[in-house]
Structures are given as structure tokens and as C-alpha cells.
Amino acid sequence: MLIICSLMKMKGGVIFLWSIAACQSLHAVLPERSVSPSHQFIIYGADIVLRGAVSNLAEQTKTNLLALLRQRDAWKIPVVINLQPQQANLPEIPPAELHFSQTGFGPKLQLDLTVSQDLDASLMERELLRAILLEITYRKQPNIAPGTIFVQPPDWLLDGVLALTPGRDRGSLVEALSMEDKPLPLEEFLGKRPELLDSAGRLLYRAYSFALVQLLIGGADGGPRLSRYIDNLSIASNDRLNDLKGQFPVLANQPENIWRSAVARLSDTENYRFLTFAESERHLDELLNIKLPGTSKLTELSSFLRQKPSATEKGALKQASQDLLLFIGRANPVLRPVVREYQQIAMLLARGKRRGVAKRLARLLATRENLAARMNDIDDYMNWFEATQMGSGSGNFTDYLKAADQSLRSAPRRRDPLSVYLDSLADQFEN
């Protein structure tokens, strides 16, 4: 009996040790992962630095889209991102591949990204945006029948949203449109397949996409309408133009004329150059003085802190938020964070939320004053450096000096004894 008990104890110990070894082996097999701050993106593979960079890019891409749509983050389907190294024996593996399927636990989104030395960050951003748009489209459809063909977001929507990303250089897109004598008809553009275009055609396609998305979000409720359009992509028809007409009243009547006008406005390169700091400050002041419909009176943004806005004031605040969002891309880079925060404040006030807004406005005003003082100091230093240290001038003051010299020459000479003496000295030094 004692021998049997001893064997049972030994057997139990062996089983216990074997279970520990099995758990350790399983833990070693599982790949390392990182979870984004919103917990929507779960990144596997690579090292922690690259996973963190992908997490930041995914979150920023989603933030930019939600700001454009004027929506809150209400995701329901997680996105699994698998970072896999490039393999020399498998060159056919695409750099990015998105899988969307239905499982027993609901829809599954997985984005496979091939990591290599020549990794294209713009391609990664585009595929992340595609995954985010798919999640928005199907988040309200948890019980999708197996074998269902999932509707992909249109390419013009991807390119247009990316072109409107704050801080993105849109000069090449505007230049491409300015070289077109006659814009492509809207219905023909919607039927284009960009993967079949060459590099020049692809650039022009992105430019048209930029023009279309900007046209769609240009109204007071453009962002929410675009959000509803994305929600209904899964039930869209084959008539792309008719689907747009149903969601956007701006295209309901004479859509081709509206489209040509939008492209013509975008072709004006002057409207899309980066502004100087002083120009950005002046334009920001104009946007912060909000004009209410039906009146000529301008109301400062801080005036909406006193009470909840009326329906008319809500509409004006939403329009101001949209204008500030579009202005971010043109503003001087130093002021872009300031403009972005003003845009967020305008949206909060439109929703009737005033808590903490007064402190944010005071902090923004102090920040602008400090930035203005610093930029003035920089201008003074650069002017001094050009005047005293540079071997050759930049030409920035040529017109001013020429005008000053002409005004001095045209002024009548004084004939008093001191002036005559100084003029004679000047002539001697010149000779």
C-alpha cells in the first residue's frame, strides 16, 4: 500500500511538471502582439517598435476619417494586423492583403502586411483605411450568411479621404487638374478602374477623387451624409451616380454642372498653397467669427459658452467646424494643432457640450500669442542676418529699396547751409 501511494505521488508530480512544460511551450509558440489604444487594432509579428508605429498609423487614420465624417468612435469589429517578413522563396506574396470573412463569432477582419526594406507607408495607410471603412459598413450586420460577397469601399472614396488628410501636400493633385482642358464627366469617372491606369492617369484619378470627396462634404451636413453613404455601401446598386444622388442633394439637380464647377474651383492652385504664419492667423480669425444664417452679425466662438446653442446656432457651428477642418491642410504647419483644436471645440459646442471649453479657449489664445511673438522674433533675426551677414541678398526687399530710393530722388532738395554741406560730402564719398 505504501509503495502504491508513493507511485501515485510520483505520477502526480510527473503530470504536474508535464503540464507546466506544455504551458511554457505553448506560450513560446504564440507570437508577440500589441493592442492599439482604442483596442480595435491587434498587431502581431515584427518587433515592438514596428508594431507601435503601425498602431499609431492605424489610430491616426481612423481619427482623421472620424473627424471628416463628424462621428464618434463606435467600432464593433476588431481588426487583426499580421506583420509578416518578406520571403525570398515566396515572391508572389502581395505587400498587403485584406481578408474579410464570417466566422462563428461574427465578422473577422485581418490585414496581412509584408514587411520589407522598401515598405510603402502610403500603401499601408490606404489598406488600413479600407479595413476601417469595411468595419463601419458591416458593424451593424453581425449575422452575415456564409459565402456572402462583401462590398469593398470605392477607390475614389479611399483616395479622396486620404487626400483630405490634414497636412497632406495636395499641390501635385491640383496641378494635375489644372492641366486638364475639360474635366472628365462624373459618371465616367465613377466607372474608372484605377488599377488599370498608368502613373499619370493614377495621379489624375486621385485628383478627381479629392475634388469629389471635397464636394460631398462641403455642405453643412456633408460629413454625416458621407457617413450614411458608407453605412449603406453593402446595399448599394450598380448605378453609382444614382446612389450618390440619393445621399447628397447637391448632386440631385444638374450633377455634371456641379461637378465641373467643383473641379474648376480645385484647379485654382492659389487656393491650395500653404499660407504664411501671418496669413494663417488672419484667416483663422475670420473663421472664428461665425456668421449666423439670416443675419450679418459676426459672433465669436467664445460667445457660445453662455448657453446651449439653438438649432440655427448648431448649424452655424457645424459649418464652422467643417471650414476649420478644411483649413487645416492650408494653414502654416506651426498653427495646425491650434486649428485642429478649434475645430474640435466648435464640434463640441454644436453638440451642446461646454464643460472645460473655456479653459481650452484661454489656453489656445495664450498659445497663439506666444507663437506670434516667437515668429516675430524669428522674422527680426532673419532680416538682421540678411542685412548684415549674407554675402548676397535674397531679393525680398528689392522692391521696397527701389521704391524708397525713387521717393528720395523725387523729393525736393533742401537749400539750407547744413543740407548743402551734407550733399557735397555725399558727392565726394560717391566719387
C-alpha positions in Angstrom: 0.0 0.0 0.0 2.8 2.3 0.8 4.5 1.5 -2.5 1.3 2.3 -4.5 0.9 5.6 -2.7 4.4 6.5 -3.5 3.9 5.7 -7.2 0.7 7.8 -7.3 2.6 10.8 -5.8 5.4 10.4 -8.3 2.8 10.1 -11.1 1.0 13.2 -10.0 4.3 15.1 -9.8 5.2 14.0 -13.3 1.8 15.1 -14.7 2.2 18.5 -12.9 5.7 19.0 -14.3 4.5 18.0 -17.8 1.6 20.5 -17.7 4.0 23.3 -16.7 6.3 22.4 -19.6 3.4 22.2 -22.0 2.1 25.7 -21.0 5.6 27.2 -21.3 6.0 25.6 -24.8 2.5 27.0 -25.9 3.4 30.4 -24.6 6.7 30.3 -26.6 4.8 29.4 -29.7 2.3 32.2 -29.5 3.5 35.3 -31.5 4.0 38.6 -29.7 1.3 41.2 -30.2 0.4 44.8 -29.4 -3.0 46.3 -28.9 -3.8 49.9 -30.1 -5.1 52.5 -27.6 -8.7 52.1 -28.8 -8.3 48.3 -28.6 -9.6 47.9 -32.2 -6.3 47.0 -33.8 -4.4 43.9 -32.7 -1.0 43.8 -34.3 1.0 40.5 -34.5 4.6 39.9 -35.7 7.7 42.0 -36.1 9.2 43.9 -33.1 7.6 46.1 -30.6 8.9 49.3 -32.3 7.3 48.4 -35.7 4.1 47.2 -34.1 3.9 50.5 -32.2 4.4 52.5 -35.4 1.6 50.5 -37.2 -0.7 51.1 -34.2 -0.1 54.8 -34.3 -0.7 54.9 -38.0 -4.0 52.9 -37.7 -5.3 55.1 -34.9 -4.4 58.4 -36.7 -6.0 57.1 -39.9 -9.2 56.4 -38.0 -9.1 59.7 -36.2 -8.8 61.6 -39.5 -11.7 59.7 -41.0 -14.0 60.2 -38.0 -13.2 64.0 -38.0 -14.1 64.2 -41.7 -17.4 62.3 -41.0 -18.0 64.1 -37.7 -18.6 60.8 -36.0 -17.5 59.3 -32.7 -15.5 56.1 -32.4 -18.1 53.3 -32.1 -16.2 50.3 -33.5 -17.5 46.8 -33.0 -15.3 44.6 -35.2 -11.7 44.3 -34.3 -9.0 44.4 -37.0 -6.2 41.9 -36.8 -3.0 43.1 -38.4 -0.4 40.5 -39.2 3.1 41.8 -40.0 4.9 39.0 -41.9 8.5 39.2 -43.1 9.3 39.1 -46.8 10.4 35.7 -48.0 12.8 35.3 -51.0 11.2 31.9 -51.9 7.7 33.3 -51.9 7.9 36.5 -54.1 4.3 36.1 -55.1 3.0 37.2 -51.7 1.4 40.6 -52.1 2.6 43.5 -50.0 -0.8 44.0 -48.5 -3.9 41.7 -48.4 -7.2 42.3 -46.6 -9.3 39.3 -45.6 -12.9 39.8 -44.5 -14.9 36.7 -43.6 -17.7 35.5 -41.4 -16.9 33.2 -38.5 -18.9 31.5 -35.8 -18.1 34.5 -33.6 -19.1 37.2 -36.1 -17.3 39.1 -38.9 -13.5 38.8 -39.0 -11.1 41.5 -40.4 -7.5 40.6 -41.0 -4.9 42.7 -42.8 -1.7 40.9 -43.8 1.2 43.3 -44.4 4.5 42.1 -45.8 7.4 43.9 -44.0 10.4 44.7 -46.2 13.1 47.4 -46.5 11.1 49.2 -49.2 7.8 49.1 -47.3 5.4 51.7 -48.7 3.8 53.6 -45.8 1.2 55.1 -48.1 0.1 51.6 -49.2 -0.2 50.6 -45.6 -2.3 53.7 -44.8 -4.6 53.0 -47.7 -5.2 49.4 -46.7 -5.8 50.4 -43.1 -8.4 53.0 -44.3 -10.0 50.2 -46.4 -10.3 48.0 -43.3 -11.8 50.8 -41.2 -14.4 51.7 -43.9 -15.3 48.0 -44.2 -15.8 47.8 -40.4 -18.1 50.9 -40.5 -20.1 49.4 -43.3 -20.7 46.0 -41.7 -20.6 46.7 -38.0 -24.5 46.7 -37.8 -24.7 43.3 -39.6 -23.4 40.7 -37.1 -25.2 37.7 -38.7 -24.0 37.6 -42.3 -24.6 34.4 -44.2 -21.5 32.4 -45.1 -20.4 32.9 -48.6 -21.6 36.5 -48.8 -19.6 38.7 -51.1 -18.5 41.7 -49.2 -18.7 45.1 -50.9 -15.4 47.0 -50.9 -15.4 50.8 -50.5 -14.9 52.5 -53.8 -11.4 53.6 -54.8 -12.4 57.2 -55.2 -13.5 57.3 -51.6 -10.2 55.9 -50.4 -8.1 58.4 -52.4 -10.3 61.3 -51.6 -10.3 60.8 -47.9 -6.5 60.3 -47.9 -6.0 63.5 -50.0 -8.0 65.4 -47.3 -5.8 64.2 -44.5 -4.6 67.3 -42.6 -1.1 68.4 -43.6 -1.1 66.4 -46.8 0.6 68.1 -49.8 -2.0 68.4 -52.4 0.0 70.5 -54.9 0.5 67.7 -57.4 -3.2 66.9 -57.4 -4.2 70.5 -58.0 -1.5 70.8 -60.7 -2.8 67.7 -62.5 -6.3 69.1 -62.6 -5.1 72.5 -63.8 -3.6 70.8 -66.9 -6.9 69.3 -67.9 -8.8 71.4 -70.6 -12.1 69.6 -70.0 -12.9 67.6 -66.8 -13.9 64.0 -67.1 -17.7 63.5 -66.8 -18.7 62.4 -63.3 -20.5 59.3 -64.4 -17.4 58.2 -66.5 -15.1 58.9 -63.6 -17.1 56.8 -61.2 -16.8 53.8 -63.5 -13.0 54.1 -63.8 -10.8 51.2 -62.6 -7.6 52.9 -61.2 -5.6 49.6 -61.1 -5.6 49.7 -64.9 -4.2 53.3 -65.2 -0.6 54.3 -65.7 1.1 56.6 -63.2 -0.1 59.8 -64.8 -3.7 58.5 -65.1 -3.5 57.3 -61.5 -2.4 60.8 -60.3 -5.3 62.4 -62.2 -7.7 59.8 -60.7 -6.6 60.8 -57.2 -7.1 64.5 -58.1 -10.6 63.8 -59.2 -11.2 61.8 -56.1 -10.1 64.7 -54.0 -12.5 67.0 -55.8 -15.4 64.6 -55.4 -15.0 64.0 -51.7 -14.5 67.7 -51.0 -17.6 68.4 -52.9 -19.6 65.8 -51.0 -18.5 67.1 -47.5 -18.7 70.8 -48.5 -22.3 71.3 -47.2 -23.3 71.9 -43.6 -24.2 68.3 -43.1 -21.7 66.8 -45.6 -19.8 64.7 -43.1 -22.9 62.9 -41.7 -24.3 62.4 -45.2 -21.0 60.8 -46.2 -21.1 58.6 -43.1 -24.6 57.4 -44.1 -23.4 56.7 -47.6 -20.6 54.5 -46.1 -23.2 52.7 -43.9 -25.3 51.8 -47.0 -22.4 50.6 -49.2 -23.3 47.0 -48.6 -26.7 47.5 -50.2 -25.6 49.9 -53.0 -26.7 49.4 -56.6 -24.7 49.2 -59.7 -25.8 52.8 -60.6 -23.0 54.6 -58.7 -24.2 58.1 -59.7 -27.8 57.4 -58.7 -26.6 56.2 -55.2 -24.7 59.5 -54.7 -27.8 61.5 -55.8 -29.8 59.7 -53.2 -27.5 60.7 -50.3 -26.3 64.1 -51.5 -28.9 66.7 -52.5 -26.1 68.8 -54.0 -26.0 66.3 -56.9 -29.7 65.9 -57.3 -30.1 68.5 -60.0 -27.6 69.0 -62.8 -24.8 66.9 -61.2 -22.5 67.4 -64.2 -22.6 71.2 -63.9 -22.0 71.0 -60.1 -19.1 68.5 -60.8 -17.4 70.8 -63.4 -17.7 73.8 -61.0 -16.1 71.8 -58.2 -13.2 70.7 -60.4 -12.7 74.3 -61.7 -12.5 75.6 -58.1 -10.0 73.0 -57.2 -7.9 73.8 -60.3 -7.0 77.2 -58.8 -3.6 76.4 -57.4 -3.5 79.7 -55.5 -6.2 78.4 -53.1 -4.1 75.3 -52.2 -0.7 76.7 -51.4 0.5 76.7 -47.8 -0.1 80.1 -46.1 2.4 82.0 -44.2 2.0 82.4 -40.4 0.5 85.9 -40.7 -1.9 84.8 -43.4 -2.9 81.8 -41.4 -3.6 84.0 -38.3 -5.8 86.4 -40.3 -7.8 83.6 -41.9 -8.2 81.8 -38.6 -9.6 85.0 -37.0 -12.1 85.1 -39.9 -13.2 81.5 -39.3 -13.6 82.0 -35.6 -16.0 84.9 -36.2 -19.1 82.9 -37.1 -21.9 84.4 -39.2 -25.4 83.2 -38.2 -27.8 82.5 -41.1 -30.2 85.4 -41.8 -28.0 88.0 -40.1 -25.0 90.0 -40.9 -23.7 89.9 -37.4 -20.5 88.0 -36.6 -20.4 86.0 -33.4 -17.1 85.0 -31.7 -16.7 81.3 -30.8 -16.4 82.1 -27.1 -19.9 83.7 -27.2 -21.5 80.2 -27.5 -20.3 79.3 -24.0 -23.1 81.2 -22.3 -26.0 78.9 -23.1 -26.8 75.9 -25.2 -27.0 76.8 -28.9 -30.3 77.0 -30.8 -30.9 74.9 -33.9 -29.7 77.8 -36.1 -26.6 78.2 -34.0 -25.9 74.5 -34.1 -25.9 74.6 -37.9 -23.6 77.6 -37.9 -21.2 75.8 -35.5 -21.2 72.6 -37.6 -20.3 74.7 -40.7 -17.5 76.5 -38.8 -16.2 73.1 -37.7 -16.2 71.9 -41.3 -14.5 75.1 -42.5 -11.8 74.7 -39.9 -11.2 71.1 -40.8 -10.6 72.0 -44.4 -8.4 74.9 -43.4 -6.0 72.6 -41.5 -4.4 71.5 -44.8 -3.6 75.1 -45.9 -2.6 76.5 -42.5 1.0 77.2 -41.6 2.4 73.9 -40.0 3.1 75.8 -36.7 -0.6 76.6 -36.4 -2.2 73.3 -37.5 -2.5 71.8 -34.0 -4.2 75.1 -32.9 -6.7 75.0 -35.8 -7.4 71.3 -35.1 -8.3 72.0 -31.5 -10.5 75.0 -32.5 -12.3 72.6 -34.9 -12.9 70.1 -32.1 -14.2 72.8 -29.8 -16.7 74.0 -32.5 -18.0 70.5 -32.8 -18.3 70.1 -29.0 -20.3 73.4 -28.8 -22.5 72.3 -31.7 -23.4 69.2 -29.5 -24.2 71.5 -26.5 -21.1 70.4 -24.6 -19.4 73.3 -22.8 -17.5 71.7 -20.0 -13.9 72.7 -19.9 -14.2 74.6 -23.2 -13.5 78.0 -21.6 -10.1 76.8 -20.3 -9.2 75.3 -23.7 -10.1 78.6 -25.4 -8.0 80.6 -22.9 -5.0 78.2 -23.4 -5.3 78.4 -27.2 -5.3 82.2 -27.0 -2.2 82.2 -24.9 -0.5 79.7 -27.3 -1.3 81.9 -30.3 0.1 85.0 -28.6 3.3 83.1 -27.7 3.6 81.8 -31.3 3.1 85.2 -32.7 5.8 86.7 -30.5 8.2 83.9 -31.4 7.5 84.2 -35.1 8.1 88.0 -34.9 11.5 87.4 -33.2 12.4 84.9 -36.0 11.5 87.4 -38.7 13.5 90.1 -37.0 16.5 87.8 -36.7 16.3 86.7 -40.4 16.0 90.3 -41.5 19.1 91.2 -39.4 21.0 88.2 -40.7 20.2 89.1 -44.4 21.2 92.7 -43.9 24.5 92.1 -42.0 25.7 88.6 -42.5 24.8 87.4 -46.0 27.1 88.0 -48.9 24.2 88.4 -51.3 20.7 89.5 -50.7 17.6 87.2 -51.1 15.8 89.8 -53.2 12.9 90.0 -50.8 13.5 93.7 -50.2 14.4 94.8 -53.7 11.0 96.4 -54.5 11.0 98.2 -51.1 14.5 99.6 -51.6 13.8 100.7 -55.1 10.6 102.5 -54.0 12.5 104.2 -51.2 15.3 105.3 -53.5 12.8 106.7 -56.0 11.0 108.6 -53.3 14.3 110.1 -52.1 15.3 111.2 -55.6 11.9 112.7 -56.3 11.9 114.7 -53.1 12.9 118.4 -53.4 16.4 119.2 -52.2 16.8 121.4 -49.2 19.0 124.5 -49.8 19.9 125.4 -46.2 23.7 125.6 -45.4 23.7 122.3 -43.5 21.9 120.4 -46.2 24.2 121.8 -48.9 27.3 120.8 -46.9 26.0 117.2 -46.4 25.2 116.9 -50.1 28.7 118.0 -51.0 30.1 115.4 -48.6 27.9 112.7 -50.1 29.1 113.6 -53.6 32.8 113.4 -52.5 32.3 109.9 -51.0 30.5 108.6 -54.1 33.3 109.8 -56.3 
